[in-house]
Amino acid sequence: MLQRPLSLHQADHPTDRRTFLKACGAAAGSVVLAPLSGCQPTPPTPEPAGRPSHLVQFGHTDLWVSRHCQGTAFRRHLSREGGDAEAHKLIRHCIDIGINFFDSSEAYGHGGSETALGHGVAGRRSEVVIATKAAASGADGKPLVFTREILTRKCEASLNRLQTDYIDFYLLHGADKLTPSDEQYSPPRDTPTLEHMEEIADALDSLVQSGKIRYWGVSNHLAKQVDELIEIGMRADRSGRSRLAGLQDYYNIVSGPRRDFMSEELFPLIRKGNLGLMAFSPLGEGRLVPGREPEEGSPLVGVIEELDRVAEELGVSRPQVCVAWVLSHPEVTSALSGGEKPEHVEDNFKGTKLTLPAEALKRLKAASDTYNELMAKAETEG
């Protein structure tokens, strides 16, 4: 097994950092951010000599990643069972064409996705950045509370399946049962969580200190908890401890209310904490994939027509435009998609190299706004 690489910089937690202004106002548990002052963002780590030019820095970390992150939550053409030779071949193909960032989770195929990823990167571990996630449930599927013991056990199981000694970026896949979320079983959105967020930060820091993981983050959390984790990491009494490094969240041109949640609540926090962001499902969970056309009258029709007009004008494909739209937002580090055929992966990857003209972005935003309005109207009438 490979040993954990040394960090390119050790001083991630300056003690003279001023405190950000507190977020104010919390309607239905959401965070309304006040303007930030007295804060200097963490200076970027210089790109190491010899690093491929298409890689970008993930937040304040020393991870350099491709703007396409290949997901391994195989659902259609490839198996989640871990032994699928075609899945292993696809992963190696990703590395060959320049993709070095991979995402998995213990929740995908009961760990089978991690097993497949481990096989796929075997012999090439030093070339890739691996992100995987701890599910907010046990083997029985019931919600649990993230504790140091539970996270250590989950992390060690993931390490075994991935056949590696370290995980580059380890995330909580969702909020546990003590943390408010959008799930029905969770506590009310205004439930105090600061103390529990500190316990979680301590538990994840212990994994960093042990060398099992390099950085940690969260996925599918409310802005309130993300802000608490950022504030915890900035406290002077936590100098020398690891801090929140990034997020993984759903974001695309047809993500509906989630689009506005991201731009109005999470994007300011990403800038505040200098976080990386893996934006998953740039093709709207497959709804924007060519060949899966919506029914007549669907709110999707207008968006797809505009996507196709832009694609035709630029001489590219619709998926490339979808990926480029996501990456046109500077808060997004990588677009996370799960193409299961080499040609689909290659097409998505090409989208990371496409810069959309300002006029095209304006038209696409208008189409996305109209989609949101139609969806809201349909929900009200329904």
BELRAKA-V906762 format. One record per residue. PHI is phi in radians with two decimals (999 if undefined). OMEGA is omega in whole degrees, -180 to 180 (* if undefined). Layout:
((PHI | OMEGA) (PHI | OMEGA))
This chain:
((999 | -178) (-1.49 | 177) (-1.49 | 180) (-1.13 | -180) (-1.23 | 177) (-1.25 | 177) (-1.19 | 178) (-1.33 | 176) (-2.60 | -176) (-1.83 | -174) (-1.59 | 179) (-1.55 | -171) (-2.29 | -179) (-1.06 | -175) (-1.44 | -177) (-1.72 | 179) (-1.20 | 178) (-1.28 | -179) (-1.38 | 176) (-1.23 | 171) (-1.08 | -178) (-1.17 | 173) (-1.16 | -177) (-2.16 | 180) (1.28 | -179) (-2.52 | 178) (-1.40 | -180) (0.95 | 174) (1.44 | 180) (-1.57 | -177) (-1.86 | 173) (-1.82 | -170) (-1.55 | 172) (-1.44 | 176) (-1.02 | -178) (-1.66 | 179) (-2.47 | 176) (1.11 | -176) (-2.22 | 174) (-1.85 | -180) (-1.13 | 178) (-1.05 | -180) (-1.08 | -179) (-1.17 | 176) (-1.32 | 179) (-1.00 | 180) (-1.18 | -179) (-1.07 | 179) (-1.05 | 178) (1.53 | 179) (-1.27 | 178) (-0.93 | -172) (-1.18 | -177) (-1.45 | 179) (-1.47 | 180) (-2.19 | -180) (-1.35 | 180) (-1.58 | 179) (1.02 | -179) (-1.60 | -177) (-1.45 | 172) (-1.80 | 174) (-1.55 | 177) (-1.98 | -168) (-2.24 | 173) (-1.28 | -179) (-1.34 | 168) (-1.86 | 173) (-1.87 | -178) (-1.52 | 177) (-1.45 | -180) (-2.17 | 176) (-1.48 | -172) (-0.99 | -175) (-2.28 | -170) (-1.94 | -172) (-1.75 | -177) (-2.03 | -176) (-1.55 | 174) (-1.58 | -172) (-1.36 | 174) (1.74 | -176) (-1.78 | -177) (-1.31 | -178) (-1.08 | 179) (-1.19 | 177) (-1.14 | 178) (-1.07 | -179) (-1.12 | -180) (-1.10 | -180) (-1.09 | 179) (-1.16 | 177) (-1.10 | 178) (-0.99 | -180) (-1.08 | -177) (-1.06 | -177) (-1.62 | 175) (2.00 | 177) (-1.49 | -178) (-2.07 | -173) (-2.00 | -177) (-2.30 | -179) (-2.12 | 177) (-2.59 | 177) (-2.93 | 174) (-1.15 | -177) (-1.38 | -178) (-1.49 | 180) (1.11 | -180) (0.89 | 179) (1.64 | -179) (-1.08 | 178) (-1.07 | 178) (-1.13 | 178) (-1.07 | 179) (-1.09 | 180) (-1.11 | 178) (-1.04 | 177) (-1.15 | -176) (-1.14 | -178) (-1.71 | -179) (-0.94 | -179) (1.46 | -178) (-2.31 | -175) (-0.99 | -177) (-1.21 | -178) (-1.59 | -170) (-2.20 | 173) (-2.01 | -176) (-1.89 | 171) (-1.99 | 173) (-2.53 | -167) (-2.32 | 175) (-1.67 | -180) (-1.27 | 180) (-1.48 | 179) (-2.63 | 179) (-1.60 | -180) (-1.10 | 179) (-1.47 | 179) (1.48 | -178) (-1.48 | 180) (-1.03 | 179) (-2.36 | 176) (-1.85 | 178) (-1.25 | 174) (-2.14 | 179) (-1.04 | -178) (-1.13 | -179) (-1.16 | -180) (-1.17 | 177) (-1.12 | 180) (-1.12 | 179) (-1.12 | -179) (-1.11 | -180) (-1.11 | 177) (-1.15 | 178) (-1.13 | 178) (-1.02 | 180) (-1.12 | -179) (-1.21 | 180) (-1.38 | -179) (1.00 | 180) (-2.48 | 180) (-1.63 | -178) (-2.66 | 174) (-1.98 | -177) (-1.21 | -176) (-2.46 | -175) (-1.98 | -175) (-2.12 | 166) (-1.44 | -174) (-1.16 | 178) (-2.90 | 180) (-1.26 | 176) (-1.39 | -171) (-1.32 | 173) (-1.67 | -174) (-1.90 | 179) (-0.98 | 178) (-2.71 | 179) (-1.52 | -179) (-1.41 | -176) (-1.15 | -175) (-1.37 | -172) (-1.39 | 178) (-1.15 | 176) (-0.99 | -174) (-1.13 | -180) (-1.63 | 178) (-1.12 | 178) (-1.06 | -177) (-2.31 | -174) (-0.98 | -179) (-1.08 | 180) (-1.21 | 177) (-1.07 | 178) (-1.19 | 177) (-1.08 | 179) (-1.13 | 179) (-1.06 | 179) (-1.14 | -179) (-1.13 | -180) (-1.25 | 176) (-1.09 | 179) (-1.10 | 177) (-1.24 | 175) (-1.14 | -178) (-1.11 | 180) (-1.38 | -179) (1.53 | -179) (-1.29 | 177) (-2.31 | 179) (-1.72 | -179) (-2.50 | -179) (-2.41 | 180) (-2.75 | -179) (-2.37 | 179) (-2.32 | 174) (1.04 | 176) (-1.85 | 175) (-1.23 | 179) (-1.02 | -179) (-1.00 | -178) (-1.24 | 178) (-1.06 | 179) (-1.12 | 178) (-1.08 | 180) (-1.15 | 177) (-1.12 | -179) (-1.07 | 179) (-1.03 | -178) (-1.17 | -178) (-1.60 | -178) (-1.18 | -178) (-1.08 | -177) (-1.29 | 178) (-1.91 | 178) (-0.99 | -180) (1.66 | 177) (-1.64 | 178) (-1.21 | 180) (-2.29 | -180) (-0.90 | -176) (-1.84 | -177) (-3.13 | -176) (-2.28 | 168) (-2.29 | -176) (-2.56 | -177) (-1.37 | -178) (-2.79 | 176) (-2.83 | -174) (-1.21 | 178) (-2.09 | 180) (-1.49 | 173) (1.07 | -180) (-1.00 | 179) (-1.11 | 179) (-1.03 | -179) (-1.27 | 176) (-1.03 | -179) (-1.11 | -175) (-1.22 | -175) (-1.58 | -175) (-2.02 | -176) (-1.42 | -179) (-1.02 | 177) (-1.06 | 179) (-1.24 | 177) (-1.08 | 177) (-1.19 | -179) (-1.07 | -177) (-1.65 | -176) (0.88 | -176) (-1.67 | 168) (-1.48 | 177) (-2.40 | 170) (-1.73 | -179) (-1.65 | -174) (-1.62 | 177) (1.16 | 179) (-1.10 | 178) (-1.75 | 173) (1.04 | -180) (0.99 | 177) (1.58 | -178) (-1.20 | -178) (-1.80 | 180) (-1.25 | 176) (-0.98 | -179) (1.76 | 176) (-1.94 | -174) (-1.28 | -179) (-1.29 | 177) (-1.20 | 178) (-1.04 | -179) (1.60 | 178) (-1.17 | 176) (-1.02 | 180) (-1.23 | -172) (-0.99 | -178) (-1.09 | 179) (-1.14 | -179) (-1.11 | 178) (-1.07 | 180) (-1.23 | 176) (-1.02 | -178) (-1.23 | 177) (-1.12 | 179) (-1.13 | -180) (-1.06 | -180) (-1.14 | -180) (-1.08 | -176) (-1.64 | -180) (1.22 | -180) (-2.25 | -179) (-1.68 | 177) (-1.05 | 178) (-1.00 | 179) (-1.09 | 179) (-1.16 | 179) (-1.06 | 180) (-1.14 | -179) (-1.11 | 178) (-1.09 | 178) (-1.05 | -175) (-1.35 | 177) (-1.23 | 178) (-1.61 | -172) (-1.08 | 179) (-1.29 | -178) (-1.56 | 178) (-1.48 | -177) (-2.43 | 172) (-1.61 | -176) (-1.73 | 178) (-2.34 | -172) (-2.10 | 176) (-0.95 | -175) (-1.97 | 175) (-2.24 | -177) (-0.91 | -177) (-1.16 | 178) (-1.26 | 177) (-1.06 | -179) (-1.09 | -180) (-1.15 | 178) (-1.07 | -179) (-1.11 | 178) (-1.08 | 179) (-1.09 | 179) (-1.27 | -178) (-1.78 | -177) (-1.71 | 174) (-1.85 | -178) (-1.41 | 177) (-1.08 | -178) (-1.01 | -179) (-1.13 | 178) (-1.15 | 178) (-1.09 | 179) (-1.09 | 180) (-1.17 | 180) (-1.18 | 177) (-1.12 | 179) (-1.09 | 178) (-1.13 | 178) (-1.17 | 177) (-1.08 | 180) (-1.10 | 177) (-1.02 | 179) (-1.06 | 180) (-1.11 | -180) (-1.16 | 178) (-1.15 | 179) (-1.12 | 179) (-1.13 | -180) (-1.11 | 179) (-1.17 | 179) (-1.15 | -178) (-1.29 | -178) (-1.37 | *))
